[in-house]
């Protein structure tokens, strides 16, 4: 222990004696450690921390699947059959988003609400802190006017009233009885388009009226979740559930043909889509740390060479090889500790920045925090890197030849070929690592440029969007819903600054993917075997509001209302796929397997394509029906084209809505530009992070090359002076130095090309419009890194050219 303290004290004195070296080494290491700490906190929060449910490893999302729809929600009737007949789930439940309007005070508020089946809370392992959960009898519509509050809503809106159980509140114009309050920390499990990301707060839950849905087998819109019984595997559960699916297919061939069950672990369903993105970022930041380690190892090696005489004297006085190694490693670990402390501070700041930059729909975002795991990780990484970069110079010095070191005439010899080779290998490693990281950043940059250059198919400029929820409880009649929407749109159209207004069941680039199958008139395929497409409800002026062009036929009009003949618009992709060599306008299709004349829909126009999300290859076939002819979807999004600032319309809009319905709130107020920007926030997030890390890597590699070449020139001053004295041109000296440096860089680039070709394949899912082996990116990055290497070599070469041979020879 005493010798350890001696090593620590001596190490501190040596670091203080060389403040410039210490500062550069600590800062270089801190950059690598800090970046890794910040990214680890994100990985830890999203991927590593367990889900906040009881026995989360047994929780499964349950989907129905068919050849046409590989992953689809379940239908109500099928859910009931699976719940009653399965033997693999401890509990099995379903949920669907269905918001409620709370009308208290002057301003109504839309509350985020979930319709859930009995047993939903048991699946997740939660019990109310007040009152009770839902009973099986409350799945009947007549008994369903009860709600369970979230802890947040109970505290914020009702002041944490301990006597709230049994009280009534007015929701959607009807009275609901409060029967329970859930504990804090109950996070939503995520879901499809109609649901929300995992963790986003739910305000309240109310019972799903399954008694009215026992015959609803063809409509798939419910999200199902089950908890496996102990000892039951996913494969066993899928097998038994599919036995039930086969029986249902035989019993109901018209609706259940080819439908099977697919189980996905809840954790995989929540984080599966972002896991590749996060792992790519983790790999990028790991490369930065490795480059930082190589840089510090080179610094320590250069410093160790300068201390060879000191080490030789210590060996001559009896110091053993292990004693020398321990002393060098102690100094390395001190640098690592200081770098770790500074890196921890940078990591804390980085976590705050990453949280602010993260895409809004990044799952489990609220789980990202600075905790004990981050501190342990940072300390562990710092100490490990200290051992890694300290071991190279320590072993190198311990093998030095004592007789050679003690000869006065040997100056420069011991730092000769062996040291140059070792430092050269470190530079090659540094350049190859930087090349791989720069290739990744280059591919993401090109993808992002392609993404921004994509024609969205709509014009988001000066368009305000907001949603309204026309509940079935208050707008039960189709004519009432149609009349309300028409009056609302007329009132909004008359507002100052409004150019045009429309409404839709979904907005562009929001990931909407509701599908339905159909039968084309005079087409041989049946409905079950036939084509399918996205479906949307719109009002006549919606396309003008968002700038989607008409390509053939006509737009929908007010004449295509509830009592008019059934008409459709289709997008260009649908027209090309199903009527590639003929005019689609005038063709008819139906959604009924045994259609009557009234069941046929006529295509009256073709509009431009709008993709579900900007980073998919092409738009899916889609059709649009008039809102009045398909009024079962309760939530509508307003799209208001304005002549100026879209937000100037918000308050007048709110007043117009309240004038028509004092209990109706508007929600989700955004501009279409904000929505479009949010759709590419994920790719931008990845590119920004990898780009920053690549820039740091390039800077570190440049400093590393410069440092090696500068040191090489200083060690070869006598040789250079002698060459000049014997007649060598100064340009020859420059070529000599640059040749040495550029050969190392080109070797690193060559190794980097092979590594990048192998590693960038894992990025394929993150790329858009560019392959993982894109020749242009590889060529440009090779030229960039070679050019930067030339610059890093030229500065020492220029200094070597100015060596005075008389001074160099005299100093020897």
N, C-alpha and C positions, 0 to 999 in steps of 0.2 A: 504493500500500500504506500510505503514511504517513497519508493522509487516511482510509483505512479504519480504522486503529487509533484515529485521532482520533474517528471516529464511534462506535466501540465504547466507548471510554472515556467519551465524553459520554453515550452511551446508558445505560451502567451508572450514571453519576452521577444521571441523570434518574430511573431506576427506583428507586435508593436514596433519592432525595429524596421519592418518593411511595410509601412502603412499603405503604399500604393498597391503592392501585390495583394495584400489582405483585402483591401476594398474591392478590387476587381474580382477576386475569387469569390468573396462572400456575395457580392451583387449578382454575379453570374449564376451561382448556385441558387440564390434566392428566387431568381426569375423562374428557374425550372421547378423548384420545390413549391413555390407559391401557386403557379399555374396548375400543378398537379393536385394541390390541396383543394383549390376551388372546384376543379372538375370532379374530384373525388366526392365532395359534398353533394354535388348534383347527382352523381351516380348512386351514392349512398341513399339519398332521399328518395329517388325514383325507383331504382332497381333493387337495392339491397335491404332496405328496411321492410319488415313484414307488413302485410296489409293489416289495417286496423280492425280486424274482425276475429271472431273466435274460430280457431282451427282453419285459417285461411287456405291451407294446402288442400283441404277437402272441398273447397268451393268451386263450382263449375258453372260457367255460362252455357246454356243449352240452346242450340240453334237447330232449326230444320234445314235440310239440304236436299237439293235435287240437281239434275244435270244442268238446268237453266239457272238455278240460284244456289251457288255453292254454300252460301252462309246467309240464312234468312231468319227473321223473327218467327215465332210460333203463332198459330191461330188459337183463338179462345177455346174452341171445342176440342182441338187436339191437346191443348194444355190440360184441360180437365181430364181427358182420358189418360194421359201420361201420369198425372198426379194420382189418379185412383188406382192405376194398374201397376206402377213401378214398384220394385222391391229393392232398389239400390240407393235411393235417397233417404236420408234421415228427415230432411224437410225439403220441400220443393215449392217455389213461389214464382210469381210473375209481377212485373211492374211496367208502367207506362206513364210518361209525363202528361199531366193534365192540369195546367195552372188554374188558380182560382182568384177571383177578384174580391179583395177585402174592401168593403165600403164603410169606412168609419171616418168622420170628419169631412172636410171640404174636398180633399184629394183622394180618390180611390187609389188603391195600390194593388198591383198584380203580384201575387205570391207564387213562388215556385213550388209546385205541388206534384206529388206522385200518387197515381192510382196504384194500389198494391193489393195483392191477394192475401188472405189470411195466412199467417205463418211467415210472412216476409221478414219480420224482425227476428224470428227464431232462426232463420237461415243464417243471418249475419251474427247471431249470438248476442243481441241487445234486448234489454228489458226496459220498459219505461221507468223513469225515476218518480213519476207521479201517475196515478191512474193505471190503466191497462192498455193492452194492444187490441187489435181487432178480433172479433169472434167469427166463427164460420157463418153464423146467421147473418152477419153484416155484409156478406157477399151478395145478398139479395137487395135489389134496388130500393125496396120499400124501407129497409133498415139501414141504408147507407149514408144517412145524413149525420155522420160522426167524423171527427178528425183527431189526429194525433199531431201535436205541435213539436217542432224542433226546439231544442234548448235555447238557441239563439233568438228565435222569434218570441219565445216565452219571456225571455229576459228583456229584449229590446222593445217589444210592442206591448207586453202585458205586465211589465215591471216585476217579473218573477213571482206573480201572485200564487201563493201556495194553495189558495182556495179556488183555483180556476177550474178544477175538474167538475163537470156537470154544467158549466156555464155555456151560453150560446153565443155564436158570432154569426154575422151575416156575410155569406160568401156566395158570389154569383147571384145575389138577390134572394137567397134562401137561407134559412137558419140551420146551422150545423152545431151539434153538441160536442164540446171538447171532452174527450174521454182519456187522454193521456199526454204526457210530456216525455220526450226521449232524452237521454243523457247527452252531455256535450261530447263532441268528438265523433258522432255518427256521420260518416262520410258516404256520399252517394257512390254506388258501385260502377257508374259509367253506363253507357248504352249506345244505342244507334243514333241516327240523325235526330229523332224526336226527343232523345234524352239529353244528357249533359255529360261533360267530362267527369272523370272520377274526382271526387273530393269537393266539387262545387256544392255549395250549401243548398239543401232543400229546406223550405220553410215549414211544410206540413205534408202529411200523408192522409189519404182518404181511401175507403174500400172500393175495390173494383167490383162492379155489379155483374158477376159472372153468371147469375141466374138468367140474365137477358141474352147471354151469348152462347148458350149450349148448342145452338145450331149454326153458329158462325164458324165454319170450318175452312172456307176458302180465303178469308182475309187474314194475312199474316202481319201482325203489327205489335205483338206483345213480346217483351223481353223476359226471358225465363232464366232462373238461377236456382241451383240445387246444391245441397250439402250431402256429399257421399257418406254412406254409413262407414264406420271404422272397418278397415280391412278390404273394402271394395276399391278396385283400381278403376282408372278411367276406361280402360279397354273393356273390362267386365261390364261396367255400367252401359257403355255404348252398345255392347252386344245385346244386353237384355232390352234396352229401350228400342233397339231396332227390331227386335222380335215383336214388340208392341206395334211398331210402325208398319210392319208387314201385315199384321192383322187388320190395322186400320185401312191399309191400302185395299185389302180384300173386301172390307166392309163398306168403304166409301171410295170406290174407284174414280168417281167423277172429280173428287177434290184432292185425293191423297195418292194418286198414282206417282210412283218413283220418289216419294218423299221419305227421307230417312232422318236420323238424329246425329248431330255432331256436337261433341263436348269439347269445350276449350277451358283450361284452367283460368280462373278469374284473374290471376296475376298476369298471365300471358295476354289475356284479352285487354287488360288495362294498359300494359307497358310494351306489348309486343311490337307495335308500330314504331315507337321511338327508340327501342333498344339498339337497332343498327346505327342510328344517328349518334347516339350517346357513345357507343363503343368506338366509332370512328373518331370522335372528338377525344376520347380517352387515349386512343392510339397516337393521335397527333401530339397531345401534350406529353405523352411518354417519350416521344422522339425528342421533344424539346429538352426534357430532363437528361436524356442520354447525351445529347450534344453539349449541354452544360457540363456534364461530368467529364466528357472528353476535353473540353476547354480547360477546366480546372486541373485535370490530370496533366495537360501540356504545360500549364503554368507551374505546377509543382515539379514537373520533370526539369524544366528550365532552371528553376530555383535550386533543385537538388544538385544539378550539375555544377552550379556556382559554389555549392557547399562541399564539393568532393574533397578538397584539402582538409576541411574541418572533420569530415567523416573519417578520412584516412588517419588523421592524428588520433581520433577517438579509438579507432580500431587498434592502432599501434600501442595505445595505452591500456589495451585489454578489453575494450568493449566487444561483446559477442555479436554475431549476425542478428539474432533475435532482438537484442537490445537496440540495435540500429533500426530494425524494422518497426519496433514498438514506438520509438521516438518519432519516426516519420509519420506513422499512422495516428499517433496522438495529435500531432499538429493538423493532420487531415481532418480528424474528427472534431477538433476545435473549430476549424473553418466550416465544417458541416453543421455544427451546432449553431454557430452564428448565422449561417445561411438559412438554417431551419427556422430560427426565430424571426428573421426578416421575412422569410418565405411565408410564415404563418400569418404575419400582418398583411402581406400581399394577398394571401389566400382569403382572409376575412373580407377584405375589400373586393376581391374577385367574386366571392359568393353573392355579395350585394349587387354587383354589376350584372352577373349572370341572371339573377332573379329578375332584375329589371328588363333585361334584354330577351328573356325567354318568351317563346310563343305563348299566347294566352291559353291555348288548349293543351299545353304540355301537361300530361297527367301527373298527379301527385305533386304538383308544384308547391303546395303548402307544406310538404314534408321536407323540403330542402332547408337545412338549418346548420348552424355552427354548433357542433356538439363534441362530446368526448372522443368520438370516433375520428373526427377530423384532426384533433390534437395528436392522438396516437398515430394516425396515418402520417402526419407531417413529421413527427419525431422519427418514426420508423424509416421513412423515405430519406430523411436527412442523414441519419446514421448509416444507412445502407449505402447511399451514394458516397459518403465520406470514406467508407471502406473500399468501395470500388475505385474511386479516382486516386486514393492514397496508396493503394497496393502496388500500382505500377511503378511509381518512382521509388517506393520503399524496397521492393524486390530488386529493382535495377541497381540501386546504390549498394545493397548488401552483397551483390556479386562483383563489385569493383575490385580491380587488381591493386593490392596495397602498394607493391613496389613501384608500379607505374605512377600511382597517385602521388607518391612522395618525391618523385623526380622533378626538379624544377623545370627541366626542359620538356616535360610532358604536357605542358599547358595546352589545352585544346585537343590532345590526343585521346584522353579518356572520354571527352565529350564528342568523339569523332563518329566513326561509322556506326557503332552499335546504337548510340543515342540518336543519330540522325535517322536511322531506320525506324526506331521506336516512335519518334515524334512524327515521322512520315506516315506510319501506319495509323496513328491517331488522327492525323489530318484526313487521310483517306476515309476513315470511318465517319468522321464529322461531315465531310462533303457528301458521302453517300446517304447518310441519314437526312441531311438537309434537302437533298435532291428528292427523296421519297416524299417528304412533307410538302415541298414546293409543288410537286406533281399533283398531290391531293388537293392543294389549294387552287392550283391552276384548273383542274377539272371542275371543281366546285364553282370557280369564277365563271368559266365558260357556260356551265349549266345555268347559273344565275342570270347571266346575260341572255341566254336563249329564253329563259323563263320570262324575263322582262320584255323581250321582243315578241312574245306570243300575242297574236291578235285575240283579245279576250272575247270578241264577239258582241260586246256591249260597251257603252260609254258611261263610265262611272262619274264623270265630271258634273258637279253641282246637282247631285241627286241625294235627297234625304230619305232615309228608310226608318220605319218604326213598325212595331207589330201591335195588333189588337186581337183579343181573344173573344170570339162570339160563342159563349157557352151554350150548350144544348139545353140547359135548364131554363134559360131565358129566351133563347132564339130557337125554339123548337120547330117552328114552321119554316119551310124553305122559302115561301113568299116573303115572310118577315125578314129573313136574313138577306134576301136579294134587295128588298126595299131599303133596308138600313144601309147596306153597302153603297147602293146607288145614291142615296141622299148624302151620305158622308163624302163620297168622291165629288159630288156636285158642290158641296160646301167648301171642300178643300180647293177645288179648281178655281173658285171665286176669290181665294185669298190673294192679297197683293204679293207679287214676287213669284207666284206659282205659274210655271209654264205648262205643265201637263202632269196628271196624277194617274197612277194605276195601282193595282194590287195583285199579289200572287201568294201562293202557299209556300214558296221558297224563293230565296234570292240567289243570284249567280255566285259561284265559287264558295258555297257554304257546305259542300260535301253531300248535298241531297242525293239519295240514291234509291228512292222508292220505285219499285218496278211492278209491272203487271203484264200478264200474257194476253194475247188477243188472237182473233181469227180474221184473216183477210178474205174478203168476198172473192169467190171463185178460186180460192187457194186450197190445195189438197190436204194441208196439214190440219189436225185438230187443235183445239185450244191447248191441250196438255203438251202436245209435241211442237207447237208452233212458236212464233216469234214473241219477243217481249221487249218492252221499252220503258224508259222513265215516264212518269206522268206528273203533270203540273196543272193547277187551276189558276186562271188569270182573269183579270177584267180587261175590257177592250183596249184601253190606252196603256196597258203595262209595257208593251214592247216599245212604244214611242217614248215612254218615260225613261227607260234604261238604254235606249238606242240600239235595240236588236233589229236588224233590217228585214224587210219583207222581200223574199226572193221570187215567189210565184203566188198567183191567186190574190187573196185579200186577207186583211186582218179580221179578227172577230169584231162585231159591232154590238150595240145595244139591242139590235133586233134578234141576236142569237141568245135570247134569254131563256128563262125557265120553261116557258110554254112553247118555245120555237122548236123547229126540227134540230136534231142533235148534230153539232158541227165540231170539227177539230182543226187545229193547226198542228203541223209536224215540223221537226227541224230538218235541216239538209241531210244529216247523217241517216235519218230514218228514210227519207226519200231515196237516197242513193242505195241503201241496203235492200229495201224491199221493192222498189220500183226503179231499178238501175237504168233501164232502157225505155222508160215510158213516163208520161206525165202523172205525178201522184195526185194532183188536184182533181177532185171528183171521185176518187176511189173511196171505197167504204170498208169499214172494219167493225167488229163487234167484240164484246167482252163476255158474251154468253155462249155456252156450248150448243144450245138449241134456240137460235135467235128467231124472233118474230120481226116483222118489218119495222116496228118501233124501236128495236134494239140495235139498229145499224146507225153508225156515226159516219158522216160524210166529211172528207178532208176538203177544206176550203182555201187553204193557203200553206205555203212553206216559208219558214223563217230561218234566219241564220243560226249556226251552231253556237251554243254556250256550254263549255265543259263543266263537269261537276266540280273539279278543282283544276288549277292552272297547270299542274305538273303531270297530268295524265296525257297519254299520247294523242287521244282524239276524243271528241264528244260522243257520248252514247246516243243511240236512237232515242228520241223523246217526242212526246206529243203534249199538246196543251188544249184543255177544254175550258169553256166559258165557266166562270165561277158559279153563275146561276144554274148551270146544268149539272154541276157537281158540287153541291154545297155542304157535303158531309164533313169536310175538313174545317175545323173551327178556327184555327189560328191563321190570320192573314197578315202579310207584310205589305205595308204601304210603300210605294216608290214614288217620290214627289220630285219631279224635275223643276228646278228653280232658275231664276234669272240672276241670282246673286248668291250671297252666303246661305247655304242650306239651313244652318242652325237658326237663322232669323225666322224660320217658319215654325219652329218647335212650339213656342207658346201659343200662337194662333191655332195651330193644329190641336193642341191639348184643349183649348177652349171649345173648338168645334165638336170634338168628340164628347166632351162633357155636356154640351148643349143638346146633343142627341140622346145621350145616356149618361146620367150623372154618376152611375156606378161603374163606368167602363174606363179603365186606365190604358194609357199607351206605354209600351216598354220597348227595350232594345233599340233605343234611338241612336242611330249612327249615320254617317254618310256612306254612300256606296264606295267611295274611294277608300274609306277606312276598312271596309269589309274586304275589298280587293287587296289592300296592303296587308291585312292580317292573313290572307290566304297564302302569301309568299313569305310570311315571317319565319316559318320553320326553316326553309332552305336558306334564307338570309342569315338566320341565327348560326347555322352550321358553317356557312361560308365565312362569316365574320370571325368566328372563333378559330377555325383552321387557318384562315388568312393571317390573323394576328400571330398565331403560333409559327406559321411559316416565315413571316417577316422576322420574328425573333430568332428563328433558326438560321435564316440567311445572315443576319447580323452577327450571330455567334460564330458561324462558320467563317465569315469574312475576317472577324477578329482573330480566329484561330489560325487561319492561313497567314495573315499578316504577322502574327506573333511568331510563328515558326520561321518564316522567311527572315524577319528582322533578327531573330536570334542566330539563325544560320549565317547571316552576313557578319554579325558581330564576332562569331566564332571563327570565321574564315577571313578576317581582316588581313592577317599576315599573308595568307595564300593569295588574296586578291592583289595586295600591294606588290607581291613578288611577280605575279603575272603581268601587271602594268609595267613594272621595272624592266621586265624581259621583252617588252614591246607589244603586249596585248592592247588592242584598241579598247577604249572605254565602252563602246557599243557592244564589244564581245563580252565584257563583264555583265552588262545588262542582260544580254541573251542567256548567259550562264545561269544567273539567278532566276530569271523568269522561266527558263526551261526546267529547272529543278522544281519550282513551285507548280507550274502548270501541268507537269507530268503527274504530280500527286493529285491535282484537282481532276484531271481527265480520268485517272484511275478510279477516283471516287465516283465520278459521274457514270462511268461504265458499270460499276457495281450497283449504283443507284438505279440505273435503267432496268437491270434484271430484277432487282428487289421491287421496284415500283410496279412492273408488269404483273408480278405475282400478288402484291398486297392490294393494289387498287381494285381488284376484282370484287372485294368485299364492299366497295362503295357503289356498286352498280345500281342498287336500289335508290341511291341518293342523287343520281345523275339524271339530267334531262337534256336530250338533244345532243349528247356526246357520249362516246364509248370510253370505257376505262383504259383503253390503250390508244387514245386519240393521238395520232402522229403529230399534229400541230402543237399540242400542249407539250409533248415530250421534246420536240425540237426547240420550242421557245424557252422552256425551262433549262434545257442543256446549254443553250447560248447564254441565257441570263447568268447561270451559275459559273460558266466558263469566263464570261466577261467580268464578273465581280472578282473571280479568282485572279484574273490578269491584273486588275486594279490593285488588289491586295498584294500581289507580287511586285508590281512596278515601283511602289514607294520604297521598299527596301532596296530594290535593284538600283533605283536612282541614287540612293544614298551610297551604295557600293561603288557606283561610277565615280563618286567624288573622293574616294580614298586616295590620300597622298602617299605614294609608295615609300618616300623617304621616312615619313613619320611612322608608317606601319612597320617598316623593317627595323627602324631604330627602337621602337617600343618593344620589339621582340627580344 
